């Protein structure tokens, strides 16, 4: 009888998990301002763990392998970050200073269209339309440039750069050193009867997260370099900035390429005033999309990741709205977890008597 009651209590565990999830997300929301360096350190350790495992196979201790990987990571990231921030600030300064020139070139091309519009609709005053258009475009470009420049020069105040620099490396080191121990202790705490199924679920989640995040980061980096160099080679003054932005936000499906394409075409037309250079920009993005769709994504991300582009976009937008930059970092892992759990729930439902009957 007692075993039956115990079994019955175990059956209501989904409600307990639901409560745990609600408490987890509530704490996440309340503590979002201090969690950034810890989440960044854990994610970085997760990304670097396979490299440490490979060094362990070469008969190195976990501590030595962790020290080597952390040292190499710092050696690569810090100079790259300084170089990148300098390049971005230089490009944004160029955007702010070049705005009047671009604006005049755009207005020269738009003026005949406004005159034609005035001939067709005499009640419209082309001078007023031209002035309105000029003021709106000019102010928008200047505001955008000044905001971006302020964010770079002020040191990313929104994400608390100081704590990120000081705490993240420490968290990364300790998590990376003890990663296998954490996994083993977690596995030992699981109920023996359900341990295999739970670990299979986590294995599926790990496969999706690893395939998407590690692969997508590589795709974003390669696309950012390709777009930046390609746009610079075709003569676009702000090619490095546009290419970098397009590559970085390629993490959001389709958004990066479309954004870079539209901005690149507008700036090419503003800079040169002809369709030839616009077609050059179009060619760069068409080649980039061909390379991404046929080589980069299939090889680096894989076909069986299981995260639909619409689901990824929703997760990133929802995470950004709710938790800011922290939400963007957690969006894809949480989306992967929810996706696996939903698929397993559907699979069990189709095997249940409720569905079969």
C-alpha positions as CSV (number, residue, x, y, z in Angstrom):
1,X,0.0,0.0,0.0
2,X,2.8,2.4,0.9
3,X,4.6,1.7,-2.4
4,X,1.3,2.5,-4.2
5,X,1.1,5.8,-2.4
6,X,4.7,6.6,-3.1
7,X,4.2,5.8,-6.8
8,X,1.1,8.1,-6.8
9,X,3.1,10.9,-5.3
10,X,5.8,10.5,-7.9
11,X,3.2,10.8,-10.6
12,X,2.3,14.4,-9.6
13,X,5.9,15.5,-9.9
14,X,5.2,17.6,-13.0
15,X,3.4,20.1,-10.7
16,X,6.4,20.2,-8.6
17,X,8.6,20.9,-11.6
18,X,6.2,23.6,-12.7
19,X,6.6,25.3,-9.4
20,X,10.4,25.0,-9.6
21,X,10.4,26.6,-13.0
22,X,8.2,29.5,-11.9
23,X,10.5,30.1,-8.8
24,X,13.6,29.8,-11.1
25,X,12.3,32.4,-13.6
26,X,11.2,34.7,-10.8
27,X,14.6,34.6,-9.2
28,X,16.2,35.1,-12.6
29,X,14.1,38.2,-13.1
30,X,14.8,39.6,-9.6
31,X,18.5,39.0,-9.8
32,X,19.0,39.8,-13.4
33,X,21.2,42.8,-12.6
34,X,23.9,40.7,-10.9
35,X,23.7,37.5,-12.8
36,X,25.4,38.7,-16.0
37,X,29.0,37.8,-15.2
38,X,28.0,34.4,-13.8
39,X,25.9,33.5,-16.7
40,X,28.6,34.7,-19.1
41,X,31.2,32.6,-17.2
42,X,29.1,29.5,-17.3
43,X,28.3,29.8,-21.0
44,X,31.9,30.4,-21.8
45,X,33.0,27.4,-19.8
46,X,30.4,25.3,-21.6
47,X,31.8,26.4,-25.0
48,X,35.4,25.8,-24.0
49,X,34.8,22.4,-22.2
50,X,35.3,20.3,-25.4
51,X,38.8,21.8,-25.8
52,X,39.7,21.0,-22.3
53,X,38.5,17.4,-22.8
54,X,40.7,17.1,-25.9
55,X,43.8,18.2,-23.9
56,X,42.9,15.7,-21.1
57,X,43.1,13.0,-23.8
58,X,46.7,14.1,-24.3
59,X,47.4,13.0,-20.7
60,X,47.2,16.5,-19.2
61,X,45.5,17.0,-15.8
62,X,42.2,18.8,-15.8
63,X,43.8,21.8,-14.0
64,X,46.6,22.2,-16.5
65,X,44.3,21.8,-19.4
66,X,42.0,24.5,-18.0
67,X,44.9,26.9,-17.4
68,X,46.1,26.4,-20.9
69,X,42.7,27.0,-22.5
70,X,41.9,30.0,-20.3
71,X,45.3,31.6,-21.1
72,X,44.9,31.1,-24.8
73,X,41.3,32.4,-24.7
74,X,42.4,35.6,-22.9
75,X,45.4,35.9,-25.3
76,X,43.0,35.8,-28.3
77,X,39.9,37.7,-26.9
78,X,41.5,40.8,-25.3
79,X,43.6,42.0,-28.3
80,X,40.7,41.2,-30.7
81,X,38.2,43.1,-28.5
82,X,40.4,46.1,-28.3
83,X,41.0,46.1,-32.1
84,X,37.3,45.5,-32.8
85,X,36.1,48.4,-30.5
86,X,38.7,50.7,-32.0
87,X,37.5,49.8,-35.5
88,X,33.9,50.3,-34.7
89,X,34.4,53.6,-33.0
90,X,36.4,54.8,-36.0
91,X,33.6,53.7,-38.4
92,X,30.9,55.4,-36.3
93,X,32.9,58.6,-36.2
94,X,33.1,58.4,-40.0
95,X,29.3,57.8,-40.2
96,X,28.7,61.0,-38.1
97,X,31.1,63.1,-40.1
98,X,29.9,61.7,-43.5
99,X,26.2,62.2,-42.8
100,X,26.0,65.7,-44.4
101,X,27.7,64.5,-47.6
102,X,25.5,61.4,-47.8
103,X,22.4,63.5,-47.2
104,X,23.3,66.0,-50.0
105,X,23.9,63.1,-52.4
106,X,20.6,61.5,-51.5
107,X,18.7,64.8,-51.9
108,X,20.3,65.3,-55.3
109,X,18.8,62.0,-56.5
110,X,15.5,62.5,-54.7
111,X,15.0,66.1,-56.0
112,X,13.8,65.1,-59.5
113,X,11.4,62.6,-58.0
114,X,9.9,65.4,-55.7
115,X,9.6,67.7,-58.7
116,X,7.8,65.1,-60.6
117,X,5.5,64.5,-57.6
118,X,4.8,68.2,-57.4
119,X,3.8,68.3,-61.1
120,X,1.4,65.4,-60.6
121,X,0.0,66.8,-57.4
122,X,0.2,70.6,-57.4
123,X,-1.3,70.9,-54.0
124,X,1.8,69.3,-52.5
125,X,4.8,71.7,-52.0
126,X,8.0,70.0,-53.1
127,X,10.1,72.4,-51.1
128,X,8.4,71.5,-47.9
129,X,8.6,67.8,-48.6
130,X,12.3,68.1,-49.5
131,X,13.0,70.0,-46.3
132,X,11.0,67.5,-44.2
133,X,12.8,64.6,-45.7
134,X,16.2,66.2,-45.3
135,X,15.7,67.0,-41.7
136,X,14.3,63.6,-40.8
137,X,17.1,61.6,-42.5
138,X,19.8,63.8,-41.2
139,X,18.6,63.8,-37.6
140,X,18.0,60.0,-37.7
141,X,21.5,59.3,-38.9
142,X,23.2,61.7,-36.5
143,X,21.2,60.4,-33.5
144,X,22.0,56.7,-34.4
145,X,25.7,57.5,-34.9
146,X,26.0,59.5,-31.6
147,X,24.2,56.8,-29.6
148,X,26.4,54.0,-31.0
149,X,29.5,56.1,-30.5
150,X,28.5,56.9,-26.9
151,X,27.9,53.2,-26.2
152,X,31.4,52.3,-27.4
153,X,33.3,55.2,-25.8
154,X,31.5,54.8,-22.4
155,X,32.4,51.1,-22.2
156,X,29.1,49.3,-22.5
157,X,27.7,50.8,-19.3
158,X,24.4,48.8,-19.8
159,X,26.0,45.5,-19.2
160,X,28.3,46.5,-16.3
161,X,31.6,46.0,-18.0
162,X,33.7,46.2,-14.9
163,X,32.0,43.2,-13.2
164,X,32.0,41.4,-16.5
165,X,35.8,41.8,-16.8
166,X,36.6,41.0,-13.2
167,X,34.2,38.2,-12.4
168,X,33.6,36.3,-15.7
169,X,37.2,35.0,-16.1
170,X,37.1,33.7,-12.5
171,X,33.7,32.0,-12.9
172,X,34.8,30.5,-16.2
173,X,38.0,29.1,-14.7
174,X,36.3,27.4,-11.8
175,X,33.4,26.1,-13.8
176,X,35.7,24.8,-16.5
177,X,38.0,23.1,-14.0
178,X,35.1,21.4,-12.1
179,X,32.7,20.9,-15.1
180,X,33.0,17.1,-15.1
181,X,32.6,16.9,-11.3
182,X,29.4,19.0,-11.5
183,X,27.9,16.8,-14.2
184,X,28.8,13.6,-12.1
185,X,27.3,15.0,-8.9
186,X,24.1,16.1,-10.7
187,X,23.8,12.6,-12.3
188,X,24.2,11.0,-8.9
189,X,21.3,13.1,-7.4
190,X,18.9,11.9,-10.1
191,X,16.4,9.1,-9.2
192,X,17.9,5.8,-10.2
193,X,14.8,4.6,-12.1
194,X,14.5,7.8,-14.1
195,X,18.3,8.5,-14.4
196,X,18.7,7.0,-17.8
197,X,15.7,8.9,-19.3
198,X,16.7,12.2,-17.7
199,X,20.3,11.9,-18.9
200,X,19.1,11.1,-22.4
201,X,16.9,14.2,-22.4
202,X,19.9,16.3,-21.2
203,X,22.0,14.7,-23.9
204,X,19.5,15.8,-26.6
205,X,19.4,19.3,-25.1
206,X,23.3,19.4,-25.1
207,X,23.4,18.3,-28.7
208,X,21.0,21.1,-29.7
209,X,22.7,23.8,-27.7
210,X,26.2,22.8,-28.7
211,X,25.2,22.5,-32.4
212,X,23.4,25.8,-32.5
213,X,25.5,28.1,-30.3
214,X,29.0,26.8,-31.1
215,X,28.1,26.4,-34.8
216,X,26.2,29.7,-35.0
217,X,29.0,31.7,-33.4
218,X,31.4,30.4,-36.0
219,X,28.9,31.3,-38.8
220,X,28.5,34.8,-37.4
221,X,32.2,35.3,-37.2
222,X,32.9,34.1,-40.7
223,X,30.0,36.1,-42.2
224,X,31.1,39.2,-40.3
225,X,34.6,39.0,-41.7
226,X,33.3,38.1,-45.2
227,X,30.8,41.0,-45.4
228,X,33.2,43.5,-43.9
229,X,36.0,42.7,-46.3
230,X,33.6,42.3,-49.3
231,X,31.9,45.7,-48.7
232,X,35.2,47.4,-48.1
233,X,36.6,45.9,-51.4
234,X,33.7,47.3,-53.4
235,X,34.5,50.7,-52.0
236,X,31.9,51.3,-49.3
237,X,33.4,53.7,-46.7
238,X,31.4,52.2,-43.9
239,X,31.8,48.6,-45.2
240,X,33.6,47.4,-42.0
241,X,30.8,48.6,-39.7
242,X,27.9,47.4,-41.9
243,X,29.6,44.0,-42.4
244,X,30.3,43.6,-38.7
245,X,26.7,44.4,-37.8
246,X,25.3,42.1,-40.4
247,X,27.6,39.2,-39.2
248,X,26.8,39.7,-35.5
249,X,23.1,39.8,-35.8
250,X,23.1,36.8,-38.2
251,X,22.6,35.0,-34.9
252,X,18.9,36.0,-35.4
253,X,17.8,34.0,-38.5
254,X,17.5,36.2,-41.7
255,X,17.7,39.5,-39.7
256,X,21.4,40.0,-40.1
257,X,21.6,39.5,-43.9
258,X,18.5,41.6,-44.6
259,X,19.6,44.5,-42.3
260,X,23.1,44.6,-43.8
261,X,21.7,44.3,-47.3
262,X,19.2,47.2,-46.9
263,X,21.7,49.5,-45.1
264,X,24.5,48.6,-47.4
265,X,22.4,49.4,-50.5
266,X,21.3,52.8,-49.1
267,X,24.8,53.8,-48.2
268,X,26.2,52.7,-51.5
269,X,23.6,54.8,-53.3
270,X,24.3,57.7,-51.0
271,X,28.1,57.5,-51.4
272,X,28.3,57.0,-55.2
273,X,24.8,57.9,-56.5
274,X,24.7,55.1,-59.1
275,X,23.2,51.6,-59.3
276,X,26.6,50.0,-60.2
277,X,27.9,50.1,-56.6
278,X,24.5,49.1,-55.3
279,X,24.7,46.0,-57.4
280,X,28.2,45.4,-56.0
281,X,26.7,45.4,-52.5
282,X,23.9,43.1,-53.7
283,X,26.5,40.7,-55.1
284,X,28.4,40.6,-51.8
285,X,25.3,39.6,-49.8
286,X,24.1,37.1,-52.4
287,X,27.5,35.4,-52.3
288,X,27.4,35.5,-48.5
289,X,24.0,33.9,-48.4
290,X,25.0,31.2,-50.9
291,X,28.1,30.3,-48.8
292,X,26.1,30.4,-45.5
293,X,23.2,28.3,-46.8
294,X,25.2,25.7,-48.7
295,X,28.4,25.4,-46.7
296,X,28.6,27.2,-43.4
297,X,25.3,26.3,-41.8
298,X,25.1,22.6,-42.9
299,X,28.7,22.0,-41.8
300,X,29.0,24.1,-38.6
301,X,25.4,24.2,-37.3
302,X,23.9,21.0,-38.8
303,X,20.6,20.1,-40.2
304,X,19.2,18.3,-37.1
305,X,19.5,21.1,-34.5
306,X,15.8,21.2,-34.2
307,X,15.3,24.9,-33.5
308,X,12.9,26.5,-35.9
309,X,14.0,30.0,-37.0
310,X,10.7,31.6,-35.9
311,X,11.1,30.0,-32.4
312,X,14.7,31.3,-32.2
313,X,13.6,34.8,-33.1
314,X,10.7,34.8,-30.6
315,X,13.0,33.5,-27.9
316,X,15.6,36.2,-28.5
317,X,13.1,39.0,-28.6
318,X,11.2,37.7,-25.5
319,X,14.5,37.3,-23.7
320,X,15.7,40.7,-24.6
321,X,12.5,42.4,-23.5
322,X,12.2,40.6,-20.2
323,X,15.9,40.4,-19.1
324,X,17.8,42.6,-21.5
325,X,21.3,41.4,-22.5
326,X,21.1,38.6,-20.0
327,X,17.9,37.4,-21.7
328,X,19.7,37.3,-25.1
329,X,22.4,35.1,-23.6
330,X,19.8,32.7,-22.0
331,X,17.3,32.7,-24.9
332,X,18.7,29.9,-27.1
333,X,19.6,27.5,-24.2
334,X,16.1,27.9,-22.7
335,X,14.5,27.6,-26.2
336,X,16.4,24.4,-26.7
337,X,15.3,23.0,-23.3
338,X,11.7,23.9,-24.0
339,X,11.9,22.5,-27.5
340,X,13.2,19.1,-26.3
341,X,10.7,18.9,-23.5
342,X,7.7,19.7,-25.8
343,X,8.9,17.1,-28.4
344,X,9.2,14.4,-25.7
345,X,5.8,15.4,-24.3
346,X,4.2,15.0,-27.7
347,X,6.0,11.7,-28.3
348,X,4.6,10.3,-25.0
349,X,1.2,11.7,-25.7
350,X,1.1,9.8,-29.1
351,X,2.0,6.6,-27.2
352,X,-0.6,7.1,-24.6
353,X,-4.1,5.5,-24.5
354,X,-5.6,9.0,-24.7
355,X,-4.2,9.5,-28.2
356,X,-4.5,5.8,-29.4
357,X,-8.1,5.5,-28.3
